[in-house]
Amino acid sequence: MIKAIQTLKTLRASTLKLVEGLTIEQLNKIPNGFTNNIMWNLGHLIAAQQGVCYTRAGLATPVDQNLIGPYKPGTKPESIVSENEVEEIKALLVATIDQLEADYNKGIFKEYPAFTTRYGVELASIEDAIDFLPFHDGLHMGYIMALKRAI
């Protein structure tokens, strides 16, 4: 197993623990001074991982595009997320990393055109992409902590 995948599993579990017990209202609240909410950040973790790993590799995403679209980079919350969608996103936080690990082990990531992230990090392989994800998850975990304090 790639170390970064184990790190992602740990980060995702910690993120779920961080939001445990929050109400649907708290998860959807956009506090003053913020442009998004906790739910958007949770959904964005999934959307970003799917995009960086699968879309960039020229593969179809395991997660439906209807769920990914609202959480892509550059988006913001457009509606209140339902309890069902909250539960789906929480489940996908774990399932998508398990799927990534299985797909990596199957060798499906054959091509990966190099690109540079908005943070200036060049990703030239699926291994680079997987290594980048803990940084990205950690960044959004920090946003979630700040949002939680603000609500």
C-alpha positions in Angstrom: 0.0 0.0 0.0 1.2 3.5 -0.8 1.8 5.4 2.5 -0.2 8.3 1.3 -3.3 6.1 1.0 -3.0 5.0 4.6 -2.5 8.7 5.5 -5.7 9.6 3.6 -7.7 6.9 5.4 -6.5 8.3 8.7 -7.3 11.9 7.7 -10.8 11.0 6.4 -11.6 9.1 9.6 -10.4 12.2 11.6 -12.5 14.5 9.4 -15.6 12.4 10.0 -14.9 12.4 13.8 -14.6 16.2 13.6 -18.1 16.7 12.1 -19.7 14.0 14.2 -22.8 15.3 16.0 -23.2 18.4 13.9 -26.8 19.1 12.8 -27.8 19.5 9.2 -28.2 23.2 9.9 -24.6 23.4 11.2 -23.2 21.5 8.3 -25.0 23.8 5.8 -24.3 27.1 7.6 -22.1 29.6 5.8 -20.7 31.8 8.6 -20.0 35.5 8.1 -16.6 36.0 6.4 -16.7 32.5 4.7 -17.7 31.6 1.2 -18.6 28.0 1.8 -19.7 25.6 4.6 -18.6 22.3 6.2 -20.7 20.2 3.7 -19.1 21.9 0.7 -15.7 21.1 2.1 -16.6 17.4 2.7 -18.0 17.1 -0.8 -15.0 18.9 -2.2 -12.6 16.3 -0.8 -14.4 13.7 -2.9 -14.7 15.8 -6.0 -11.0 16.8 -5.9 -9.8 13.3 -5.4 -11.9 12.0 -8.2 -10.7 14.7 -10.5 -7.0 14.6 -9.6 -6.9 10.8 -9.8 -9.4 9.6 -12.3 -10.3 12.5 -14.6 -6.7 13.6 -15.0 -5.8 10.0 -15.9 -8.4 10.0 -18.6 -10.7 7.6 -16.7 -14.4 7.7 -15.7 -14.9 8.6 -12.1 -16.4 5.9 -9.9 -18.5 8.7 -8.2 -21.5 10.0 -10.3 -20.8 13.4 -11.9 -24.0 14.8 -10.4 -22.5 14.5 -7.0 -19.0 15.8 -8.1 -20.2 18.8 -10.0 -21.4 21.0 -7.0 -18.1 20.5 -5.2 -15.5 21.0 -7.9 -12.9 23.7 -7.4 -14.3 27.1 -8.0 -17.8 26.3 -6.9 -19.7 27.3 -3.8 -22.7 26.0 -2.0 -25.8 26.6 -4.2 -28.4 24.8 -2.1 -29.1 23.2 1.3 -27.7 19.6 1.4 -30.2 17.1 2.5 -29.7 14.5 5.3 -29.5 11.7 2.6 -26.8 13.6 0.7 -24.9 14.2 4.0 -24.9 10.5 4.7 -23.9 9.6 1.1 -21.0 12.1 1.2 -19.8 10.8 4.6 -19.9 7.2 3.3 -18.0 8.2 0.1 -15.2 9.9 2.1 -14.1 6.4 3.1 -15.3 4.4 0.1 -13.5 6.5 -2.5 -10.2 6.0 -0.8 -10.8 2.2 -0.6 -11.8 2.3 -4.3 -8.6 4.3 -5.2 -6.5 1.8 -3.4 -8.1 -1.1 -5.2 -7.9 0.6 -8.6 -4.3 1.5 -8.0 -3.5 -2.1 -7.1 -5.3 -3.3 -10.3 -3.0 -0.9 -12.3 -5.8 1.0 -14.1 -3.9 4.3 -14.0 -1.8 3.7 -17.1 -1.4 7.3 -18.3 -1.2 10.5 -16.3 -0.4 13.7 -18.2 1.6 16.1 -16.1 0.0 19.3 -14.8 0.6 21.9 -12.1 -1.9 22.4 -9.3 -3.1 25.8 -8.2 -0.7 25.4 -5.3 2.3 25.2 -7.7 2.8 21.4 -7.2 3.6 19.5 -10.4 1.8 16.1 -10.6 3.3 13.9 -13.3 2.0 10.5 -12.3 -0.8 8.8 -10.3 1.7 8.4 -7.5 2.3 12.2 -7.4 -1.4 12.7 -7.4 -1.9 10.3 -4.5 1.0 11.9 -2.6 -0.6 15.3 -3.1 -4.0 14.3 -1.7 -3.1 14.3 2.1 -1.9 17.9 1.7 -5.2 18.8 0.1 -7.3 16.9 2.6 -5.3 18.6 5.5 -6.0 22.0 4.0 -9.7 21.4 3.9 -9.7 19.8 7.4 -8.3 23.1 8.6 -11.1 25.0 6.9 -13.6 22.6 8.5 -12.1 23.3 11.9 -12.4 27.1 11.3 -16.0 26.8 10.1 -16.9 24.6 13.1 -15.6 27.3 15.5 -17.5 30.0 13.6 -20.9 28.2 13.7 
